[in-house]
């Protein structure tokens, strides 16, 4: 079974930055797109950013374009989400997830296209 572990969440003031990291398995790192989702209290889990297996395709939610940057390592075997200019609307539990399909040409944005999920890391942005 694929195991994903997120880290880097915390409390930050509005306008600040955080960098999230997701440790991924061999399957996830080598052949599958990775996505970041977030879920605020009382809301559904929503797509934030995703990157294809080889990095050729990257998708961002409109709400985070220009502020968040997704990247994946090779030696590090991890996927990161750099979050800048944070505001209270970004407060949520952030999850990383693995695409169901290997070598996909593109990045899915629907949560049903992802099959393995991390435990989540809390991001809280104060005003």
C-alpha positions as CSV (number, residue, x, y, z in Angstrom):
1,X,0.0,0.0,0.0
2,X,1.2,3.5,-0.8
3,X,1.9,5.7,2.2
4,X,2.0,9.5,2.1
5,X,3.0,11.7,5.0
6,X,2.5,15.5,5.0
7,X,4.4,18.0,7.1
8,X,5.1,21.7,7.4
9,X,1.7,23.0,8.5
10,X,1.3,25.4,11.3
11,X,0.1,28.8,12.4
12,X,1.1,31.9,10.4
13,X,0.0,35.5,10.2
14,X,-1.8,36.9,7.2
15,X,0.7,37.7,4.5
16,X,3.1,35.1,5.7
17,X,4.4,31.9,4.1
18,X,4.5,28.2,4.7
19,X,6.1,25.3,2.8
20,X,4.3,21.9,2.9
21,X,6.0,18.7,2.1
22,X,4.7,15.2,1.2
23,X,6.9,12.2,1.5
24,X,5.8,9.7,-1.2
25,X,6.3,6.1,-2.1
26,X,8.2,4.7,-5.0
27,X,5.0,4.3,-7.0
28,X,3.9,7.8,-6.4
29,X,7.3,9.4,-7.1
30,X,8.1,7.5,-10.3
31,X,4.9,7.2,-12.3
32,X,2.0,9.0,-10.8
33,X,0.7,12.6,-10.7
34,X,0.5,14.1,-7.2
35,X,-2.1,16.6,-6.0
36,X,-2.7,18.8,-3.0
37,X,-6.2,19.3,-1.6
38,X,-7.5,21.2,1.3
39,X,-10.6,20.9,3.5
40,X,-11.9,23.6,5.8
41,X,-14.4,22.9,8.6
42,X,-17.9,22.4,7.1
43,X,-16.6,22.4,3.5
44,X,-15.8,19.7,1.0
45,X,-12.3,18.8,0.1
46,X,-11.1,20.9,-2.8
47,X,-8.3,20.8,-5.3
48,X,-5.4,23.2,-4.7
49,X,-2.5,22.2,-7.0
50,X,-1.2,19.2,-8.8
51,X,1.8,18.1,-10.8
52,X,2.2,15.3,-13.3
53,X,4.4,12.3,-12.9
54,X,7.2,13.9,-14.9
55,X,6.5,17.6,-14.0
56,X,5.4,18.5,-17.6
57,X,1.9,19.5,-16.4
58,X,0.9,21.6,-13.5
59,X,-2.5,22.8,-12.4
60,X,-3.6,25.3,-9.8
61,X,-6.9,26.3,-8.4
62,X,-7.8,29.9,-9.4
63,X,-7.8,30.9,-5.7
64,X,-4.1,30.1,-5.3
65,X,-2.6,31.0,-8.7
66,X,0.3,33.4,-8.3
67,X,0.6,32.6,-4.6
68,X,1.3,28.9,-4.3
69,X,3.9,26.8,-6.2
70,X,4.0,23.1,-6.4
71,X,7.1,21.1,-7.1
72,X,8.5,17.6,-6.9
73,X,11.9,16.4,-6.1
74,X,13.8,13.4,-7.4
75,X,16.5,12.7,-4.9
76,X,14.2,14.0,-2.1
77,X,11.3,11.7,-3.2
78,X,8.8,14.3,-2.1
79,X,6.3,16.8,-3.3
80,X,6.2,20.3,-1.9
81,X,3.7,23.2,-1.9
82,X,5.2,26.6,-1.3
83,X,2.5,28.9,0.0
84,X,3.0,32.7,0.0
85,X,0.8,35.7,0.7
86,X,-1.4,33.5,2.9
87,X,-4.8,34.8,4.0
88,X,-7.4,33.5,6.5
89,X,-9.3,31.9,3.6
90,X,-6.4,29.5,3.2
91,X,-7.0,28.0,6.6
92,X,-7.7,24.3,6.2
93,X,-6.3,20.8,6.6
94,X,-4.0,20.2,3.6
95,X,-3.7,16.7,2.1
96,X,-1.5,15.2,-0.6
97,X,-2.8,12.4,-2.8
98,X,-1.7,10.1,-5.6
99,X,-3.3,9.8,-9.0
100,X,-5.0,6.5,-9.8
101,X,-3.5,6.3,-13.3
102,X,0.2,6.0,-14.1
103,X,2.0,8.2,-16.6
104,X,-1.1,10.3,-17.1
105,X,-0.7,13.2,-19.6
106,X,-2.1,15.9,-17.5
107,X,-3.2,16.5,-13.9
108,X,-6.7,15.6,-12.6
109,X,-8.5,18.1,-10.4
110,X,-11.3,15.8,-9.1
111,X,-10.7,14.0,-5.8
112,X,-12.2,10.8,-7.2
113,X,-9.2,10.5,-9.5
114,X,-6.9,10.1,-6.6
115,X,-6.6,6.8,-4.7
116,X,-4.1,7.3,-1.9
117,X,-4.1,10.1,0.7
118,X,-1.9,11.4,3.4
119,X,-3.1,12.1,6.9
120,X,-3.3,15.8,6.4
121,X,-1.5,18.8,8.0
122,X,-3.2,21.8,9.5
123,X,-2.6,25.3,8.1
124,X,-4.0,28.1,10.1
125,X,-3.7,31.7,9.0
126,X,-4.6,34.5,11.5
127,X,-5.8,37.9,10.5
